[in-house]
Amino acid sequence: MRCAEASLILRPLQDEFALRYYEWSLEQAEKELEEDFLHVRGVKSSLVFLFLEFVENHSRTEVRDLMTGGIKRFQQRAAELRGERLTEKEQTIHRQFVDFFSEEVVIQGKPMTSFRVSRRERQLREQELAGTLKFHQNKKSLREELKRKFQSAGFNAESEFTSGLNYGEQLGDWYLMATLDVSGKSQLDYNHRVAARRTIDTCFTDLLAGANLLSWCGIHPNTRYDLLLEDELDSVTESILAFYRHFQHSMPELLAGLHHLIPETLEDAHPLAFDKHL
């Protein structure tokens, strides 16, 4: 089978799954809102701290509009299939959210626009300067702690790199993957994908790519950690394991009745080279 044929087979399955995932995401977003962002608060990042500060001053309805609008933006195909467009209220709260990320400051008598820093991050930075706390800096130890935490729960890494870990398992005709990436400027970046094949090459056979907590809640396309403290290592790795389990447990229902006969090896697919270093 060639890549073009595999793509044709996948197209209706991708659309059906997109609709199911969209509905699931709306449910997850509503649950987070009801629980006062119980899981979102576990993501130690400058973006999440700003988001939490922003929602303090907005009504529950406005925050719901922000999250629902985000889901429509991040899952455009599903929104298109459902005939749903961004409402005026969703667009308004999104603009306010984007504007919140910058603030006007005066430097040497001149007004300038600067990236906003949340109250929580300012507190942490002040404590860091005072020597009363430390941010986690050792990415290799973070990778090893993630590996240990997942292993203790019965999950063994399918592949290990200097830059992180990949986990995968077969679910019927589909393959569920999770990537924990400790390379780059952030401390950690994690996401899930669901594909027809385990192989990653030049032929895209994903049912879903780039799924993560903040994206399925409509907050941001990526879930990245950049303000993880030394003493939070255990609790944060435990929460990431919980995200993985939650997504894993949700998949059977989302994938029910979706089947394909796409082989693992496609005639015209070529391997991709990965080269990430800490």
Helices and strands as residue ranges (DSSP letters): H 3-34, G 40-42, H 46-56, H 60-74, H 76-81, H 88-100, E 102-107, E 110-115, H 119-130, H 139-152, E 159-161, E 164-171, E 174-181, E 188-195, E 206-211, H 213-216, E 223-225, G 230-232, H 233-255
